[in-house]
Amino acid sequence: MAFADAAIDPTCDPVDARRLIERAMGRDAMIDAAAVIAGFDAITRVADGSGIPLEPPKAEASADWRARLGIDDYWTMKV
């Protein structure tokens, strides 16, 4: 979890997180974990960029900050 947190939180140290995984599970496990983190990031960006609809629970949870940022005013393609 520390490695995943370090990938998205600029206050976390990814070097320490990588070392923890390497010591506990080996270099191959660390590389696999990095690939999974990168894959999830890429999949999310593709989904967002292609206009896949936001799931209702996520839409509800993010309604306030989407309104403040004006995200709902962005152009979308209606399917």
N, CA, C and O of each residue as an XYZ file, in Angstrom:
316
protein
N       0.823     -1.187      0.000
C       0.000      0.000      0.000
C       0.873      1.258      0.000
O       0.522      2.260     -0.623
N       1.997      1.203      0.693
C       2.877      2.371      0.722
C       3.378      2.715     -0.678
O       3.531      3.890     -1.011
N       3.630      1.715     -1.483
C       4.114      1.939     -2.846
C       3.012      2.574     -3.695
O       3.277      3.512     -4.446
N       1.797      2.080     -3.585
C       0.675      2.667     -4.327
C       0.435      4.099     -3.870
O       0.211      4.985     -4.694
N       0.482      4.328     -2.566
C       0.313      5.685     -2.047
C       1.398      6.613     -2.588
O       1.115      7.748     -2.973
N       2.632      6.131     -2.615
C       3.747      6.949     -3.086
C       3.606      7.304     -4.564
O       4.128      8.325     -5.013
N       2.911      6.474     -5.310
C       2.737      6.738     -6.737
C       1.789      7.906     -6.990
O       1.874      8.558     -8.031
N       0.884      8.176     -6.044
C      -0.108      9.232     -6.271
C      -0.010     10.390     -5.288
O      -0.642     11.426     -5.493
N       0.763     10.234     -4.238
C       0.858     11.275     -3.207
C       2.255     11.881     -3.210
O       3.221     11.212     -2.845
N       2.369     13.136     -3.618
C       3.694     13.744     -3.704
C       4.404     13.893     -2.358
O       5.602     14.174     -2.323
N       3.680     13.709     -1.253
C       4.332     13.804      0.057
C       4.953     12.481      0.486
O       5.696     12.436      1.467
N       4.657     11.406     -0.237
C       5.234     10.088      0.078
C       6.535      9.899     -0.705
O       6.717     10.486     -1.772
N       7.420      9.089     -0.176
C       8.709      8.828     -0.815
C       8.662      7.505     -1.575
O       8.651      6.446     -0.947
N       8.634      7.534     -2.910
C       8.560      6.288     -3.669
C       9.819      5.432     -3.546
O       9.753      4.211     -3.684
N      10.957      6.061     -3.289
C      12.204      5.298     -3.169
C      12.129      4.372     -1.957
O      12.461      3.191     -2.055
N      11.696      4.902     -0.826
C      11.565      4.071      0.374
C      10.535      2.965      0.161
O      10.747      1.827      0.580
N       9.430      3.296     -0.484
C       8.382      2.299     -0.726
C       8.898      1.179     -1.629
O       8.612      0.006     -1.386
N       9.642      1.527     -2.649
C      10.216      0.494     -3.534
C      11.183     -0.399     -2.760
O      11.179     -1.619     -2.922
N      12.001      0.213     -1.928
C      12.970     -0.576     -1.145
C      12.264     -1.540     -0.196
O      12.709     -2.674     -0.021
N      11.171     -1.100      0.416
C      10.422     -1.987      1.307
C       9.915     -3.225      0.570
O      10.026     -4.343      1.073
N       9.365     -3.021     -0.612
C       8.874     -4.160     -1.395
C      10.037     -5.058     -1.809
O       9.947     -6.282     -1.713
N      11.115     -4.453     -2.265
C      12.275     -5.254     -2.679
C      12.807     -6.114     -1.542
O      13.112     -7.290     -1.736
N      12.917     -5.529     -0.363
C      13.421     -6.296      0.788
C      12.465     -7.415      1.192
O      12.894     -8.519      1.525
N      11.187     -7.124      1.160
C      10.201     -8.104      1.623
C       9.888     -9.175      0.586
O       9.662    -10.333      0.936
N       9.876     -8.785     -0.707
C       9.379     -9.701     -1.731
C      10.307     -9.906     -2.919
O      10.095    -10.813     -3.723
N      11.332     -9.071     -3.036
C      12.260     -9.208     -4.152
C      12.018     -8.178     -5.246
O      10.964     -7.546     -5.324
N      13.035     -8.036     -6.083
C      12.998     -7.037     -7.152
C      11.889     -7.311     -8.162
O      11.226     -6.379     -8.617
N      11.681     -8.570     -8.516
C      10.637     -8.883     -9.498
C       9.256     -8.467     -8.997
O       8.440     -7.969     -9.774
N       8.990     -8.665     -7.710
C       7.701     -8.260     -7.140
C       7.553     -6.745     -7.176
O       6.465     -6.237     -7.443
N       8.625     -6.027     -6.914
C       8.574     -4.569     -6.973
C       8.263     -4.108     -8.390
O       7.456     -3.201     -8.590
N       8.904     -4.733     -9.370
C       8.659     -4.371    -10.766
C       7.221     -4.702    -11.157
O       6.577     -3.919    -11.854
N       6.712     -5.845    -10.719
C       5.317     -6.197    -10.989
C       4.365     -5.180    -10.370
O       3.395     -4.768    -11.006
N       4.636     -4.777     -9.140
C       3.783     -3.794     -8.469
C       3.811     -2.467     -9.224
O       2.772     -1.830     -9.397
N       4.983     -2.051     -9.669
C       5.091     -0.808    -10.435
C       4.291     -0.904    -11.740
O       3.646      0.063    -12.145
N       4.333     -2.048    -12.383
C       3.582     -2.232    -13.626
C       2.076     -2.165    -13.383
O       1.343     -1.592    -14.189
N       1.615     -2.741    -12.287
C       0.183     -2.683    -11.960
C      -0.241     -1.241    -11.692
O      -1.282     -0.797    -12.177
N       0.561     -0.513    -10.923
C       0.243      0.892    -10.633
C       0.182      1.691    -11.939
O      -0.752      2.464    -12.151
N       1.156      1.510    -12.796
C       1.184      2.230    -14.069
C      -0.001      1.853    -14.941
O      -0.586      2.708    -15.606
N      -0.356      0.570    -14.938
C      -1.494      0.113    -15.732
C      -2.787      0.756    -15.295
O      -3.568      1.208    -16.133
N      -3.030      0.806    -13.991
C      -4.251      1.425    -13.501
C      -4.287      2.904    -13.852
O      -5.341      3.422    -14.221
N      -3.173      3.582    -13.745
C      -3.126      4.997    -14.098
C      -3.462      5.175    -15.570
O      -4.239      6.061    -15.925
N      -2.888      4.346    -16.427
C      -3.133      4.459    -17.865
C      -4.583      4.134    -18.207
O      -5.195      4.824    -19.023
N      -5.131      3.105    -17.601
C      -6.514      2.716    -17.882
C      -7.465      3.848    -17.505
O      -8.402      4.148    -18.244
N      -7.226      4.469    -16.364
C      -8.073      5.581    -15.928
C      -7.991      6.736    -16.911
O      -9.008      7.341    -17.249
N      -6.796      7.044    -17.367
C      -6.641      8.155    -18.313
C      -7.333      7.853    -19.641
O      -7.933      8.748    -20.237
N      -7.261      6.624    -20.108
C      -7.940      6.251    -21.349
C      -9.452      6.358    -21.165
O     -10.149      6.888    -22.029
N      -9.957      5.855    -20.039
C     -11.396      5.930    -19.775
C     -11.857      7.381    -19.716
O     -12.868      7.744    -20.317
N     -11.114      8.203    -18.992
C     -11.482      9.616    -18.883
C     -11.442     10.301    -20.255
O     -12.347     11.056    -20.607
N     -10.401     10.030    -21.008
C     -10.237     10.673    -22.309
C     -11.240     10.230    -23.345
O     -11.551     10.979    -24.272
N     -11.754      9.018    -23.201
C     -12.700      8.504    -24.190
C     -14.142      8.844    -23.844
O     -15.048      8.591    -24.637
N     -14.361      9.417    -22.664
C     -15.702      9.840    -22.299
C     -16.566      8.762    -21.679
O     -17.791      8.885    -21.672
N     -15.961      7.713    -21.161
C     -16.739      6.689    -20.477
C     -17.469      7.351    -19.317
O     -16.854      8.081    -18.539
N     -18.780      7.109    -19.185
C     -19.547      7.792    -18.138
C     -19.048      7.478    -16.727
O     -18.590      6.373    -16.439
N     -19.152      8.476    -15.869
C     -18.803      8.337    -14.466
C     -19.897      7.538    -13.769
O     -21.083      7.810    -13.957
N     -19.505      6.556    -12.969
C     -20.484      5.732    -12.270
C     -21.270      6.597    -11.290
O     -20.710      7.527    -10.709
N     -22.575      6.304    -11.091
C     -23.415      7.135    -10.218
C     -22.833      7.396     -8.823
O     -22.884      8.543     -8.378
N     -22.278      6.398     -8.099
C     -21.725      6.715     -6.782
C     -20.549      7.701     -6.852
O     -20.402      8.556     -5.979
N     -19.719      7.579     -7.889
C     -18.593      8.499     -8.048
C     -19.086      9.878     -8.471
O     -18.531     10.894     -8.053
N     -20.114      9.916     -9.290
C     -20.676     11.204     -9.703
C     -21.234     11.940     -8.494
O     -21.033     13.146     -8.350
N     -21.930     11.222     -7.630
C     -22.495     11.839     -6.426
C     -21.389     12.327     -5.482
O     -21.461     13.439     -4.959
N     -20.384     11.503     -5.271
C     -19.303     11.847     -4.344
C     -18.462     13.026     -4.832
O     -17.882     13.748     -4.021
N     -18.391     13.222     -6.132
C     -17.536     14.275     -6.683
C     -18.312     15.492     -7.179
O     -17.716     16.404     -7.752
N     -19.624     15.526     -6.972
C     -20.465     16.597     -7.529
C     -20.005     17.984     -7.103
O     -19.926     18.889     -7.934
N     -19.699     18.164     -5.819
C     -19.315     19.495     -5.328
C     -18.053     20.018     -5.991
O     -18.041     21.136     -6.508
N     -16.992     19.223     -5.983
C     -15.735     19.743     -6.528
C     -15.773     19.816     -8.048
O     -15.091     20.657     -8.634
N     -16.562     18.945     -8.713
C     -16.695     19.078    -10.172
C     -17.376     20.394    -10.519
O     -17.003     21.055    -11.488
N     -18.386     20.777     -9.718
C     -19.079     22.051     -9.951
C     -18.128     23.229     -9.715
O     -18.101     24.172    -10.504
N     -17.353     23.174     -8.632
C     -16.415     24.268     -8.332
C     -15.379     24.437     -9.437
O     -14.992     25.559     -9.765
N     -14.926     23.308    -10.015
C     -13.904     23.373    -11.063
C     -14.496     23.604    -12.459
O     -13.761     23.873    -13.409
N     -15.812     23.500    -12.577
C     -16.451     23.687    -13.872
C     -16.302     22.494    -14.798
O     -16.497     22.616    -16.007
N     -15.963     21.357    -14.247
C     -15.729     20.167    -15.068
C     -16.984     19.736    -15.815
O     -16.904     19.253    -16.944
N     -18.140     19.910    -15.184
C     -19.378     19.499    -15.834
C     -19.697     20.330    -17.073
O     -20.549     19.944    -17.873
N     -19.018     21.470    -17.240
C     -19.232     22.307    -18.405
C     -18.364     21.891    -19.599
O     -18.532     22.418    -20.699
N     -17.440     20.948    -19.385
C     -16.596     20.475    -20.482
C     -17.469     19.799    -21.540
O     -18.522     19.237    -21.237
N     -17.012     19.868    -22.763
C     -17.716     19.222    -23.851
C     -17.633     17.712    -23.692
O     -16.571     17.171    -23.387
N     -18.745     17.042    -23.896
C     -18.752     15.580    -23.935
C     -19.560     15.123    -25.130
O     -20.456     15.826    -25.598
N     -19.237     13.948    -25.614
C     -19.960     13.357    -26.727
C     -21.063     12.494    -26.135
O     -20.782     11.571    -25.371
N     -22.280     12.773    -26.466
C     -23.408     11.974    -25.992
C     -23.550     10.751    -26.875
O     -23.590     10.851    -28.101
N     -23.626      9.603    -26.239
C     -23.737      8.348    -26.989
C     -25.138      7.813    -26.862
O     -25.450      6.760    -27.419
